[in-house]
Amino acid sequence: MTRDPPGCEAAVRLDRADPTGRFRDRFHLPAAPAGHDGVYLCGHSLGLQPRSVAARVERELQRWAQLGIRAYFEEPAPWYPYSETVRPGLARLVGATPEEVVAMNALTVNLHLMLATFYQPTATRRRILIEDGAFPSDRYAVRSQIELHRLDPDDTLVRVAPRDGERTLRTDDIESRLDRDGDAIALVLLPGVQFQTGQRLDLQRITAAARRCGCRVGFDLAHAVGNVPLALHDWDVDFAVWCSYKYLNAGPGAVAGCFIHARHHASHGLSRLAGWWGTDPDTRFVMRPDDRFMPQPGAAGWQISTPPILALAPLGASLEMFDEVGLDALRDKSLRLTGWLRTLLNDLGPDVVEVVTPVDPESHGAQLSLRWLGGDPKAVVEELSTEGIVCDFREPDVIRVAPVPLYNTFIDVWRFVDALRRRARR
Ligand SMILES: Cc1ncc(COP(=O)(O)O)c(C=O)c1O
């Protein structure tokens, strides 16, 4: 189906005027059931595959086939320093210097590594502040780290939650909690964009409040990186972790990322879980008789194991596209896409759908979370998928939908709302 459906003229005009529209063709769009146009609005869960990825992975397969172990050192693009090549691109996305970021492991593993370093409870300051609705993996990680220190998680966690009758967090409430309990809080761990509500938190204000109280502060940026502007260095964040399979489009289980602020790099008081890839690459193969771990400077010193080259190749391809288009242009389009989506949803009427994500453009990224009031939201998500419209449902009652500016269009947004409109009328 290639003809535009009636009623979507405004969307067609918006797409024609979109300066970043050409990037859509650089992605594989999943096939839709026969007779339907596919609409993929699930980049908050798994980003689409850039067309450039296959050649990048194939290149490394060829090097492996033709060079074997020599591929580690032979130009061009030797594997030994391969993970270094993605650091500048990642740094630009999170507002850091290349030395402050590293691509390694998966998100939760990196969170454990960061907790091992930055969560050092003392007799008077042992608590961790998290949000009530934190992603399950973060909760498991935090609870298990607290237990490693022989503390009781239920006594140790401080939770912030939306007020009664509200769905999203207020920065004022986080600040008041820190003012009240900050002396006992060792670490603040919050998301950049909340996975369920799509709320973007004010990381700058939260970091300032946490640091005023002497707390360390780290962020889970799974839903923020490649989605919203970040300035981790200038905000003075201690650490951050993210995955690369959502807005970074680096593939299922892609190599994740980690930020550690430069002011910690020279600090010898910080302990860490160590492995040989964290050492100076020039002396990595030297067998020290004293077993002393000599980390390389910067976030790369937290690496443990040999980087997975085949999994890093897609990340490199994806970051090049971000550099080409620029996050400012993407954010600009993203706000127009979500603005248009919200307008169309509001037109359906307050008894049909409620948008949970805050209205203020500063308080959200590409994702809007909806409450479908016209019936069972889970069933609606399943029905939409039979028409090739992909979004998702999260317990207890939220439909998540993310028009991703790199590959979604205003027509995609229109088609999604049109499909809801048809169901609302039934
Ligand atoms: C907010 C958030 N944190 C953590 C994770 C876990 O990531 P991983 O499985 O890569 O460790 C996810 C996964 O979707 C997530 O959405």
The ligand as a MOL file (V3000), in Angstrom:
LIG
                    3D

  0  0  0     0  0            999 V3000
M  V30 BEGIN CTAB
M  V30 COUNTS 16 16 0 0 0
M  V30 BEGIN ATOM
M  V30 1 C 15.2790 1.4460 32.3410 0
M  V30 2 C 15.9990 0.1650 32.1110 0
M  V30 3 N 16.9850 -0.1920 32.9530 0
M  V30 4 C 17.6400 -1.3710 32.8180 0
M  V30 5 C 17.3400 -2.2270 31.7920 0
M  V30 6 C 18.0760 -3.5430 31.7060 0
M  V30 7 O 19.0040 -3.5350 30.6880 0
M  V30 8 P 19.9640 -4.7970 30.3930 0
M  V30 9 O 19.0890 -5.9790 30.1740 0
M  V30 10 O 20.6450 -4.3940 29.1270 0
M  V30 11 O 20.8630 -4.9410 31.5430 0
M  V30 12 C 16.3340 -1.8890 30.8770 0
M  V30 13 C 15.9770 -2.8060 29.7740 0
M  V30 14 O 15.1170 -2.5700 28.9740 0
M  V30 15 C 15.6490 -0.6640 31.0470 0
M  V30 16 O 14.6460 -0.3100 30.2340 0
M  V30 END ATOM
M  V30 BEGIN BOND
M  V30 1 1 1 2
M  V30 2 1 2 3
M  V30 3 2 2 15
M  V30 4 2 3 4
M  V30 5 1 4 5
M  V30 6 1 5 6
M  V30 7 2 5 12
M  V30 8 1 6 7
M  V30 9 1 7 8
M  V30 10 2 8 9
M  V30 11 1 8 10
M  V30 12 1 8 11
M  V30 13 1 12 13
M  V30 14 1 12 15
M  V30 15 2 13 14
M  V30 16 1 15 16
M  V30 END BOND
M  V30 END CTAB
M  END
